[in-house]
């Protein structure tokens, strides 16, 4: 059996806000200015030390598409779902083949 596979990226717009006081509390030895506010905010985001204010889903972009065989589909399944590698082959195939969204009639 052949399978069509697409690799996509999902894009979100995420917004963060921290007050001057919160940022200054990160380092009280250095006087905060606008440049440091931006740098420290970026650092807290990079270090995952701040919660987002909001996010908005902007869509998916198709990166690549291909036609693959069953063996390749099972390899992708195992690579992407390593916590399910112990599933029997039949269960994996059933999972792969049930990807269409069922629409209400």
Phi and psi restraints in degrees (range 20) as a CNS / XPLOR table:
assign (resid 1 and name C) (resid 2 and name N)
       (resid 2 and name CA) (resid 2 and name C) 1.0 -104.8 20.0 2
assign (resid 2 and name N) (resid 2 and name CA)
       (resid 2 and name C) (resid 3 and name N) 1.0 155.1 20.0 2
assign (resid 2 and name C) (resid 3 and name N)
       (resid 3 and name CA) (resid 3 and name C) 1.0 -133.0 20.0 2
assign (resid 3 and name N) (resid 3 and name CA)
       (resid 3 and name C) (resid 4 and name N) 1.0 142.5 20.0 2
assign (resid 3 and name C) (resid 4 and name N)
       (resid 4 and name CA) (resid 4 and name C) 1.0 -94.9 20.0 2
assign (resid 4 and name N) (resid 4 and name CA)
       (resid 4 and name C) (resid 5 and name N) 1.0 129.6 20.0 2
assign (resid 4 and name C) (resid 5 and name N)
       (resid 5 and name CA) (resid 5 and name C) 1.0 -125.2 20.0 2
assign (resid 5 and name N) (resid 5 and name CA)
       (resid 5 and name C) (resid 6 and name N) 1.0 136.5 20.0 2
assign (resid 5 and name C) (resid 6 and name N)
       (resid 6 and name CA) (resid 6 and name C) 1.0 -124.6 20.0 2
assign (resid 6 and name N) (resid 6 and name CA)
       (resid 6 and name C) (resid 7 and name N) 1.0 138.1 20.0 2
assign (resid 6 and name C) (resid 7 and name N)
       (resid 7 and name CA) (resid 7 and name C) 1.0 -106.8 20.0 2
assign (resid 7 and name N) (resid 7 and name CA)
       (resid 7 and name C) (resid 8 and name N) 1.0 127.4 20.0 2
assign (resid 7 and name C) (resid 8 and name N)
       (resid 8 and name CA) (resid 8 and name C) 1.0 -130.5 20.0 2
assign (resid 8 and name N) (resid 8 and name CA)
       (resid 8 and name C) (resid 9 and name N) 1.0 160.4 20.0 2
assign (resid 8 and name C) (resid 9 and name N)
       (resid 9 and name CA) (resid 9 and name C) 1.0 -115.7 20.0 2
assign (resid 9 and name N) (resid 9 and name CA)
       (resid 9 and name C) (resid 10 and name N) 1.0 143.5 20.0 2
assign (resid 9 and name C) (resid 10 and name N)
       (resid 10 and name CA) (resid 10 and name C) 1.0 -103.8 20.0 2
assign (resid 10 and name N) (resid 10 and name CA)
       (resid 10 and name C) (resid 11 and name N) 1.0 138.9 20.0 2
assign (resid 10 and name C) (resid 11 and name N)
       (resid 11 and name CA) (resid 11 and name C) 1.0 -116.1 20.0 2
assign (resid 11 and name N) (resid 11 and name CA)
       (resid 11 and name C) (resid 12 and name N) 1.0 132.5 20.0 2
assign (resid 11 and name C) (resid 12 and name N)
       (resid 12 and name CA) (resid 12 and name C) 1.0 -125.8 20.0 2
assign (resid 12 and name N) (resid 12 and name CA)
       (resid 12 and name C) (resid 13 and name N) 1.0 145.0 20.0 2
assign (resid 12 and name C) (resid 13 and name N)
       (resid 13 and name CA) (resid 13 and name C) 1.0 -97.4 20.0 2
assign (resid 13 and name N) (resid 13 and name CA)
       (resid 13 and name C) (resid 14 and name N) 1.0 118.5 20.0 2
assign (resid 13 and name C) (resid 14 and name N)
       (resid 14 and name CA) (resid 14 and name C) 1.0 -115.8 20.0 2
assign (resid 14 and name N) (resid 14 and name CA)
       (resid 14 and name C) (resid 15 and name N) 1.0 137.5 20.0 2
assign (resid 14 and name C) (resid 15 and name N)
       (resid 15 and name CA) (resid 15 and name C) 1.0 -122.1 20.0 2
assign (resid 15 and name N) (resid 15 and name CA)
       (resid 15 and name C) (resid 16 and name N) 1.0 137.3 20.0 2
assign (resid 15 and name C) (resid 16 and name N)
       (resid 16 and name CA) (resid 16 and name C) 1.0 -124.2 20.0 2
assign (resid 16 and name N) (resid 16 and name CA)
       (resid 16 and name C) (resid 17 and name N) 1.0 145.2 20.0 2
assign (resid 16 and name C) (resid 17 and name N)
       (resid 17 and name CA) (resid 17 and name C) 1.0 -140.1 20.0 2
assign (resid 17 and name N) (resid 17 and name CA)
       (resid 17 and name C) (resid 18 and name N) 1.0 130.1 20.0 2
assign (resid 17 and name C) (resid 18 and name N)
       (resid 18 and name CA) (resid 18 and name C) 1.0 -131.5 20.0 2
assign (resid 18 and name N) (resid 18 and name CA)
       (resid 18 and name C) (resid 19 and name N) 1.0 139.7 20.0 2
assign (resid 18 and name C) (resid 19 and name N)
       (resid 19 and name CA) (resid 19 and name C) 1.0 -74.3 20.0 2
assign (resid 19 and name N) (resid 19 and name CA)
       (resid 19 and name C) (resid 20 and name N) 1.0 161.2 20.0 2
assign (resid 19 and name C) (resid 20 and name N)
       (resid 20 and name CA) (resid 20 and name C) 1.0 -57.5 20.0 2
assign (resid 20 and name N) (resid 20 and name CA)
       (resid 20 and name C) (resid 21 and name N) 1.0 -41.0 20.0 2
assign (resid 20 and name C) (resid 21 and name N)
       (resid 21 and name CA) (resid 21 and name C) 1.0 -62.3 20.0 2
assign (resid 21 and name N) (resid 21 and name CA)
       (resid 21 and name C) (resid 22 and name N) 1.0 -44.3 20.0 2
assign (resid 21 and name C) (resid 22 and name N)
       (resid 22 and name CA) (resid 22 and name C) 1.0 -62.5 20.0 2
assign (resid 22 and name N) (resid 22 and name CA)
       (resid 22 and name C) (resid 23 and name N) 1.0 -43.8 20.0 2
assign (resid 22 and name C) (resid 23 and name N)
       (resid 23 and name CA) (resid 23 and name C) 1.0 -65.6 20.0 2
assign (resid 23 and name N) (resid 23 and name CA)
       (resid 23 and name C) (resid 24 and name N) 1.0 -42.1 20.0 2
assign (resid 23 and name C) (resid 24 and name N)
       (resid 24 and name CA) (resid 24 and name C) 1.0 -62.2 20.0 2
assign (resid 24 and name N) (resid 24 and name CA)
       (resid 24 and name C) (resid 25 and name N) 1.0 -33.0 20.0 2
assign (resid 24 and name C) (resid 25 and name N)
       (resid 25 and name CA) (resid 25 and name C) 1.0 -65.9 20.0 2
assign (resid 25 and name N) (resid 25 and name CA)
       (resid 25 and name C) (resid 26 and name N) 1.0 -16.4 20.0 2
assign (resid 25 and name C) (resid 26 and name N)
       (resid 26 and name CA) (resid 26 and name C) 1.0 -70.9 20.0 2
assign (resid 26 and name N) (resid 26 and name CA)
       (resid 26 and name C) (resid 27 and name N) 1.0 -27.8 20.0 2
assign (resid 26 and name C) (resid 27 and name N)
       (resid 27 and name CA) (resid 27 and name C) 1.0 -155.9 20.0 2
assign (resid 27 and name N) (resid 27 and name CA)
       (resid 27 and name C) (resid 28 and name N) 1.0 98.1 20.0 2
assign (resid 27 and name C) (resid 28 and name N)
       (resid 28 and name CA) (resid 28 and name C) 1.0 -80.9 20.0 2
assign (resid 28 and name N) (resid 28 and name CA)
       (resid 28 and name C) (resid 29 and name N) 1.0 -9.2 20.0 2
assign (resid 28 and name C) (resid 29 and name N)
       (resid 29 and name CA) (resid 29 and name C) 1.0 -82.7 20.0 2
assign (resid 29 and name N) (resid 29 and name CA)
       (resid 29 and name C) (resid 30 and name N) 1.0 -14.0 20.0 2
assign (resid 29 and name C) (resid 30 and name N)
       (resid 30 and name CA) (resid 30 and name C) 1.0 -117.6 20.0 2
assign (resid 30 and name N) (resid 30 and name CA)
       (resid 30 and name C) (resid 31 and name N) 1.0 131.5 20.0 2
assign (resid 30 and name C) (resid 31 and name N)
       (resid 31 and name CA) (resid 31 and name C) 1.0 -72.6 20.0 2
assign (resid 31 and name N) (resid 31 and name CA)
       (resid 31 and name C) (resid 32 and name N) 1.0 126.9 20.0 2
assign (resid 31 and name C) (resid 32 and name N)
       (resid 32 and name CA) (resid 32 and name C) 1.0 -78.6 20.0 2
assign (resid 32 and name N) (resid 32 and name CA)
       (resid 32 and name C) (resid 33 and name N) 1.0 133.9 20.0 2
assign (resid 32 and name C) (resid 33 and name N)
       (resid 33 and name CA) (resid 33 and name C) 1.0 -127.7 20.0 2
assign (resid 33 and name N) (resid 33 and name CA)
       (resid 33 and name C) (resid 34 and name N) 1.0 179.0 20.0 2
assign (resid 33 and name C) (resid 34 and name N)
       (resid 34 and name CA) (resid 34 and name C) 1.0 -59.6 20.0 2
assign (resid 34 and name N) (resid 34 and name CA)
       (resid 34 and name C) (resid 35 and name N) 1.0 -41.5 20.0 2
assign (resid 34 and name C) (resid 35 and name N)
       (resid 35 and name CA) (resid 35 and name C) 1.0 -63.3 20.0 2
assign (resid 35 and name N) (resid 35 and name CA)
       (resid 35 and name C) (resid 36 and name N) 1.0 -44.3 20.0 2
assign (resid 35 and name C) (resid 36 and name N)
       (resid 36 and name CA) (resid 36 and name C) 1.0 -66.9 20.0 2
assign (resid 36 and name N) (resid 36 and name CA)
       (resid 36 and name C) (resid 37 and name N) 1.0 -34.8 20.0 2
assign (resid 36 and name C) (resid 37 and name N)
       (resid 37 and name CA) (resid 37 and name C) 1.0 -57.6 20.0 2
assign (resid 37 and name N) (resid 37 and name CA)
       (resid 37 and name C) (resid 38 and name N) 1.0 -46.3 20.0 2
assign (resid 37 and name C) (resid 38 and name N)
       (resid 38 and name CA) (resid 38 and name C) 1.0 -65.1 20.0 2
assign (resid 38 and name N) (resid 38 and name CA)
       (resid 38 and name C) (resid 39 and name N) 1.0 -46.7 20.0 2
assign (resid 38 and name C) (resid 39 and name N)
       (resid 39 and name CA) (resid 39 and name C) 1.0 -60.9 20.0 2
assign (resid 39 and name N) (resid 39 and name CA)
       (resid 39 and name C) (resid 40 and name N) 1.0 -44.8 20.0 2
assign (resid 39 and name C) (resid 40 and name N)
       (resid 40 and name CA) (resid 40 and name C) 1.0 -69.3 20.0 2
assign (resid 40 and name N) (resid 40 and name CA)
       (resid 40 and name C) (resid 41 and name N) 1.0 -36.9 20.0 2
assign (resid 40 and name C) (resid 41 and name N)
       (resid 41 and name CA) (resid 41 and name C) 1.0 -62.2 20.0 2
assign (resid 41 and name N) (resid 41 and name CA)
       (resid 41 and name C) (resid 42 and name N) 1.0 -46.6 20.0 2
assign (resid 41 and name C) (resid 42 and name N)
       (resid 42 and name CA) (resid 42 and name C) 1.0 -59.8 20.0 2
assign (resid 42 and name N) (resid 42 and name CA)
       (resid 42 and name C) (resid 43 and name N) 1.0 -40.4 20.0 2
assign (resid 42 and name C) (resid 43 and name N)
       (resid 43 and name CA) (resid 43 and name C) 1.0 -63.2 20.0 2
assign (resid 43 and name N) (resid 43 and name CA)
       (resid 43 and name C) (resid 44 and name N) 1.0 -43.5 20.0 2
assign (resid 43 and name C) (resid 44 and name N)
       (resid 44 and name CA) (resid 44 and name C) 1.0 -65.5 20.0 2
assign (resid 44 and name N) (resid 44 and name CA)
       (resid 44 and name C) (resid 45 and name N) 1.0 -33.7 20.0 2
assign (resid 44 and name C) (resid 45 and name N)
       (resid 45 and name CA) (resid 45 and name C) 1.0 -68.4 20.0 2
assign (resid 45 and name N) (resid 45 and name CA)
       (resid 45 and name C) (resid 46 and name N) 1.0 -47.7 20.0 2
assign (resid 45 and name C) (resid 46 and name N)
       (resid 46 and name CA) (resid 46 and name C) 1.0 -59.2 20.0 2
assign (resid 46 and name N) (resid 46 and name CA)
       (resid 46 and name C) (resid 47 and name N) 1.0 -39.2 20.0 2
assign (resid 46 and name C) (resid 47 and name N)
       (resid 47 and name CA) (resid 47 and name C) 1.0 -84.4 20.0 2
assign (resid 47 and name N) (resid 47 and name CA)
       (resid 47 and name C) (resid 48 and name N) 1.0 2.4 20.0 2
assign (resid 47 and name C) (resid 48 and name N)
       (resid 48 and name CA) (resid 48 and name C) 1.0 55.5 20.0 2
assign (resid 48 and name N) (resid 48 and name CA)
       (resid 48 and name C) (resid 49 and name N) 1.0 45.5 20.0 2
assign (resid 48 and name C) (resid 49 and name N)
       (resid 49 and name CA) (resid 49 and name C) 1.0 -106.7 20.0 2
assign (resid 49 and name N) (resid 49 and name CA)
       (resid 49 and name C) (resid 50 and name N) 1.0 7.5 20.0 2
assign (resid 49 and name C) (resid 50 and name N)
       (resid 50 and name CA) (resid 50 and name C) 1.0 -136.5 20.0 2
assign (resid 50 and name N) (resid 50 and name CA)
       (resid 50 and name C) (resid 51 and name N) 1.0 141.9 20.0 2
assign (resid 50 and name C) (resid 51 and name N)
       (resid 51 and name CA) (resid 51 and name C) 1.0 -86.1 20.0 2
assign (resid 51 and name N) (resid 51 and name CA)
       (resid 51 and name C) (resid 52 and name N) 1.0 147.6 20.0 2
assign (resid 51 and name C) (resid 52 and name N)
       (resid 52 and name CA) (resid 52 and name C) 1.0 -70.9 20.0 2
assign (resid 52 and name N) (resid 52 and name CA)
       (resid 52 and name C) (resid 53 and name N) 1.0 151.9 20.0 2
assign (resid 52 and name C) (resid 53 and name N)
       (resid 53 and name CA) (resid 53 and name C) 1.0 -81.1 20.0 2
assign (resid 53 and name N) (resid 53 and name CA)
       (resid 53 and name C) (resid 54 and name N) 1.0 -43.4 20.0 2
assign (resid 53 and name C) (resid 54 and name N)
       (resid 54 and name CA) (resid 54 and name C) 1.0 -162.2 20.0 2
assign (resid 54 and name N) (resid 54 and name CA)
       (resid 54 and name C) (resid 55 and name N) 1.0 166.2 20.0 2
assign (resid 54 and name C) (resid 55 and name N)
       (resid 55 and name CA) (resid 55 and name C) 1.0 -148.3 20.0 2
assign (resid 55 and name N) (resid 55 and name CA)
       (resid 55 and name C) (resid 56 and name N) 1.0 152.2 20.0 2
assign (resid 55 and name C) (resid 56 and name N)
       (resid 56 and name CA) (resid 56 and name C) 1.0 -135.9 20.0 2
assign (resid 56 and name N) (resid 56 and name CA)
       (resid 56 and name C) (resid 57 and name N) 1.0 128.2 20.0 2
assign (resid 56 and name C) (resid 57 and name N)
       (resid 57 and name CA) (resid 57 and name C) 1.0 -73.9 20.0 2
assign (resid 57 and name N) (resid 57 and name CA)
       (resid 57 and name C) (resid 58 and name N) 1.0 125.9 20.0 2
assign (resid 57 and name C) (resid 58 and name N)
       (resid 58 and name CA) (resid 58 and name C) 1.0 -104.1 20.0 2
assign (resid 58 and name N) (resid 58 and name CA)
       (resid 58 and name C) (resid 59 and name N) 1.0 -6.9 20.0 2
assign (resid 58 and name C) (resid 59 and name N)
       (resid 59 and name CA) (resid 59 and name C) 1.0 123.0 20.0 2
assign (resid 59 and name N) (resid 59 and name CA)
       (resid 59 and name C) (resid 60 and name N) 1.0 -179.0 20.0 2
assign (resid 59 and name C) (resid 60 and name N)
       (resid 60 and name CA) (resid 60 and name C) 1.0 -118.2 20.0 2
assign (resid 60 and name N) (resid 60 and name CA)
       (resid 60 and name C) (resid 61 and name N) 1.0 144.4 20.0 2
assign (resid 60 and name C) (resid 61 and name N)
       (resid 61 and name CA) (resid 61 and name C) 1.0 -118.7 20.0 2
assign (resid 61 and name N) (resid 61 and name CA)
       (resid 61 and name C) (resid 62 and name N) 1.0 129.2 20.0 2
assign (resid 61 and name C) (resid 62 and name N)
       (resid 62 and name CA) (resid 62 and name C) 1.0 -77.3 20.0 2
assign (resid 62 and name N) (resid 62 and name CA)
       (resid 62 and name C) (resid 63 and name N) 1.0 123.4 20.0 2
assign (resid 62 and name C) (resid 63 and name N)
       (resid 63 and name CA) (resid 63 and name C) 1.0 -90.4 20.0 2
assign (resid 63 and name N) (resid 63 and name CA)
       (resid 63 and name C) (resid 64 and name N) 1.0 -44.6 20.0 2
assign (resid 63 and name C) (resid 64 and name N)
       (resid 64 and name CA) (resid 64 and name C) 1.0 -157.3 20.0 2
assign (resid 64 and name N) (resid 64 and name CA)
       (resid 64 and name C) (resid 65 and name N) 1.0 156.0 20.0 2
assign (resid 64 and name C) (resid 65 and name N)
       (resid 65 and name CA) (resid 65 and name C) 1.0 -136.0 20.0 2
assign (resid 65 and name N) (resid 65 and name CA)
       (resid 65 and name C) (resid 66 and name N) 1.0 153.9 20.0 2
assign (resid 65 and name C) (resid 66 and name N)
       (resid 66 and name CA) (resid 66 and name C) 1.0 -160.8 20.0 2
assign (resid 66 and name N) (resid 66 and name CA)
       (resid 66 and name C) (resid 67 and name N) 1.0 163.7 20.0 2
assign (resid 66 and name C) (resid 67 and name N)
       (resid 67 and name CA) (resid 67 and name C) 1.0 -110.5 20.0 2
assign (resid 67 and name N) (resid 67 and name CA)
       (resid 67 and name C) (resid 68 and name N) 1.0 127.2 20.0 2
assign (resid 67 and name C) (resid 68 and name N)
       (resid 68 and name CA) (resid 68 and name C) 1.0 -130.6 20.0 2
assign (resid 68 and name N) (resid 68 and name CA)
       (resid 68 and name C) (resid 69 and name N) 1.0 162.5 20.0 2
assign (resid 68 and name C) (resid 69 and name N)
       (resid 69 and name CA) (resid 69 and name C) 1.0 -88.7 20.0 2
assign (resid 69 and name N) (resid 69 and name CA)
       (resid 69 and name C) (resid 70 and name N) 1.0 175.3 20.0 2
assign (resid 69 and name C) (resid 70 and name N)
       (resid 70 and name CA) (resid 70 and name C) 1.0 -61.2 20.0 2
assign (resid 70 and name N) (resid 70 and name CA)
       (resid 70 and name C) (resid 71 and name N) 1.0 -41.1 20.0 2
assign (resid 70 and name C) (resid 71 and name N)
       (resid 71 and name CA) (resid 71 and name C) 1.0 -61.6 20.0 2
assign (resid 71 and name N) (resid 71 and name CA)
       (resid 71 and name C) (resid 72 and name N) 1.0 -42.3 20.0 2
assign (resid 71 and name C) (resid 72 and name N)
       (resid 72 and name CA) (resid 72 and name C) 1.0 -66.5 20.0 2
assign (resid 72 and name N) (resid 72 and name CA)
       (resid 72 and name C) (resid 73 and name N) 1.0 -37.9 20.0 2
assign (resid 72 and name C) (resid 73 and name N)
       (resid 73 and name CA) (resid 73 and name C) 1.0 -62.5 20.0 2
assign (resid 73 and name N) (resid 73 and name CA)
       (resid 73 and name C) (resid 74 and name N) 1.0 -41.4 20.0 2
assign (resid 73 and name C) (resid 74 and name N)
       (resid 74 and name CA) (resid 74 and name C) 1.0 -67.5 20.0 2
assign (resid 74 and name N) (resid 74 and name CA)
       (resid 74 and name C) (resid 75 and name N) 1.0 -35.9 20.0 2
assign (resid 74 and name C) (resid 75 and name N)
       (resid 75 and name CA) (resid 75 and name C) 1.0 -64.0 20.0 2
assign (resid 75 and name N) (resid 75 and name CA)
       (resid 75 and name C) (resid 76 and name N) 1.0 -42.8 20.0 2
assign (resid 75 and name C) (resid 76 and name N)
       (resid 76 and name CA) (resid 76 and name C) 1.0 -63.6 20.0 2
assign (resid 76 and name N) (resid 76 and name CA)
       (resid 76 and name C) (resid 77 and name N) 1.0 -42.8 20.0 2
assign (resid 76 and name C) (resid 77 and name N)
       (resid 77 and name CA) (resid 77 and name C) 1.0 -56.1 20.0 2
assign (resid 77 and name N) (resid 77 and name CA)
       (resid 77 and name C) (resid 78 and name N) 1.0 -50.0 20.0 2
assign (resid 77 and name C) (resid 78 and name N)
       (resid 78 and name CA) (resid 78 and name C) 1.0 -66.0 20.0 2
assign (resid 78 and name N) (resid 78 and name CA)
       (resid 78 and name C) (resid 79 and name N) 1.0 -39.3 20.0 2
assign (resid 78 and name C) (resid 79 and name N)
       (resid 79 and name CA) (resid 79 and name C) 1.0 -66.7 20.0 2
assign (resid 79 and name N) (resid 79 and name CA)
       (resid 79 and name C) (resid 80 and name N) 1.0 -39.6 20.0 2
assign (resid 79 and name C) (resid 80 and name N)
       (resid 80 and name CA) (resid 80 and name C) 1.0 -87.1 20.0 2
assign (resid 80 and name N) (resid 80 and name CA)
       (resid 80 and name C) (resid 81 and name N) 1.0 -17.6 20.0 2
assign (resid 80 and name C) (resid 81 and name N)
       (resid 81 and name CA) (resid 81 and name C) 1.0 -132.0 20.0 2
assign (resid 81 and name N) (resid 81 and name CA)
       (resid 81 and name C) (resid 82 and name N) 1.0 57.9 20.0 2
assign (resid 81 and name C) (resid 82 and name N)
       (resid 82 and name CA) (resid 82 and name C) 1.0 -59.4 20.0 2
assign (resid 82 and name N) (resid 82 and name CA)
       (resid 82 and name C) (resid 83 and name N) 1.0 -20.8 20.0 2
assign (resid 82 and name C) (resid 83 and name N)
       (resid 83 and name CA) (resid 83 and name C) 1.0 -77.1 20.0 2
assign (resid 83 and name N) (resid 83 and name CA)
       (resid 83 and name C) (resid 84 and name N) 1.0 -7.4 20.0 2
assign (resid 83 and name C) (resid 84 and name N)
       (resid 84 and name CA) (resid 84 and name C) 1.0 -114.0 20.0 2
assign (resid 84 and name N) (resid 84 and name CA)
       (resid 84 and name C) (resid 85 and name N) 1.0 13.5 20.0 2
assign (resid 84 and name C) (resid 85 and name N)
       (resid 85 and name CA) (resid 85 and name C) 1.0 -61.2 20.0 2
assign (resid 85 and name N) (resid 85 and name CA)
       (resid 85 and name C) (resid 86 and name N) 1.0 -22.7 20.0 2
assign (resid 85 and name C) (resid 86 and name N)
       (resid 86 and name CA) (resid 86 and name C) 1.0 -81.7 20.0 2
assign (resid 86 and name N) (resid 86 and name CA)
       (resid 86 and name C) (resid 87 and name N) 1.0 -6.5 20.0 2
assign (resid 86 and name C) (resid 87 and name N)
       (resid 87 and name CA) (resid 87 and name C) 1.0 -61.4 20.0 2
assign (resid 87 and name N) (resid 87 and name CA)
       (resid 87 and name C) (resid 88 and name N) 1.0 146.0 20.0 2
assign (resid 87 and name C) (resid 88 and name N)
       (resid 88 and name CA) (resid 88 and name C) 1.0 -67.8 20.0 2
assign (resid 88 and name N) (resid 88 and name CA)
       (resid 88 and name C) (resid 89 and name N) 1.0 155.5 20.0 2
assign (resid 88 and name C) (resid 89 and name N)
       (resid 89 and name CA) (resid 89 and name C) 1.0 -52.4 20.0 2
assign (resid 89 and name N) (resid 89 and name CA)
       (resid 89 and name C) (resid 90 and name N) 1.0 -43.3 20.0 2
assign (resid 89 and name C) (resid 90 and name N)
       (resid 90 and name CA) (resid 90 and name C) 1.0 -62.2 20.0 2
assign (resid 90 and name N) (resid 90 and name CA)
       (resid 90 and name C) (resid 91 and name N) 1.0 -38.1 20.0 2
assign (resid 90 and name C) (resid 91 and name N)
       (resid 91 and name CA) (resid 91 and name C) 1.0 -69.1 20.0 2
assign (resid 91 and name N) (resid 91 and name CA)
       (resid 91 and name C) (resid 92 and name N) 1.0 -38.9 20.0 2
assign (resid 91 and name C) (resid 92 and name N)
       (resid 92 and name CA) (resid 92 and name C) 1.0 -63.8 20.0 2
assign (resid 92 and name N) (resid 92 and name CA)
       (resid 92 and name C) (resid 93 and name N) 1.0 -46.1 20.0 2
assign (resid 92 and name C) (resid 93 and name N)
       (resid 93 and name CA) (resid 93 and name C) 1.0 -62.4 20.0 2
assign (resid 93 and name N) (resid 93 and name CA)
       (resid 93 and name C) (resid 94 and name N) 1.0 -42.1 20.0 2
assign (resid 93 and name C) (resid 94 and name N)
       (resid 94 and name CA) (resid 94 and name C) 1.0 -61.8 20.0 2
assign (resid 94 and name N) (resid 94 and name CA)
       (resid 94 and name C) (resid 95 and name N) 1.0 -40.4 20.0 2
assign (resid 94 and name C) (resid 95 and name N)
       (resid 95 and name CA) (resid 95 and name C) 1.0 -63.8 20.0 2
assign (resid 95 and name N) (resid 95 and name CA)
       (resid 95 and name C) (resid 96 and name N) 1.0 -46.4 20.0 2
assign (resid 95 and name C) (resid 96 and name N)
       (resid 96 and name CA) (resid 96 and name C) 1.0 -60.9 20.0 2
assign (resid 96 and name N) (resid 96 and name CA)
       (resid 96 and name C) (resid 97 and name N) 1.0 -40.9 20.0 2
assign (resid 96 and name C) (resid 97 and name N)
       (resid 97 and name CA) (resid 97 and name C) 1.0 -78.6 20.0 2
assign (resid 97 and name N) (resid 97 and name CA)
       (resid 97 and name C) (resid 98 and name N) 1.0 -4.2 20.0 2
assign (resid 97 and name C) (resid 98 and name N)
       (resid 98 and name CA) (resid 98 and name C) 1.0 -108.1 20.0 2
assign (resid 98 and name N) (resid 98 and name CA)
       (resid 98 and name C) (resid 99 and name N) 1.0 38.1 20.0 2
assign (resid 98 and name C) (resid 99 and name N)
       (resid 99 and name CA) (resid 99 and name C) 1.0 -90.0 20.0 2
assign (resid 99 and name N) (resid 99 and name CA)
       (resid 99 and name C) (resid 100 and name N) 1.0 -17.7 20.0 2
assign (resid 99 and name C) (resid 100 and name N)
       (resid 100 and name CA) (resid 100 and name C) 1.0 -70.2 20.0 2
assign (resid 100 and name N) (resid 100 and name CA)
       (resid 100 and name C) (resid 101 and name N) 1.0 139.5 20.0 2
assign (resid 100 and name C) (resid 101 and name N)
       (resid 101 and name CA) (resid 101 and name C) 1.0 -76.1 20.0 2
assign (resid 101 and name N) (resid 101 and name CA)
       (resid 101 and name C) (resid 102 and name N) 1.0 126.0 20.0 2
assign (resid 101 and name C) (resid 102 and name N)
       (resid 102 and name CA) (resid 102 and name C) 1.0 -75.8 20.0 2
assign (resid 102 and name N) (resid 102 and name CA)
       (resid 102 and name C) (resid 103 and name N) 1.0 127.9 20.0 2
assign (resid 102 and name C) (resid 103 and name N)
       (resid 103 and name CA) (resid 103 and name C) 1.0 -97.5 20.0 2
assign (resid 103 and name N) (resid 103 and name CA)
       (resid 103 and name C) (resid 104 and name N) 1.0 141.8 20.0 2
assign (resid 103 and name C) (resid 104 and name N)
       (resid 104 and name CA) (resid 104 and name C) 1.0 -68.2 20.0 2
assign (resid 104 and name N) (resid 104 and name CA)
       (resid 104 and name C) (resid 105 and name N) 1.0 138.0 20.0 2
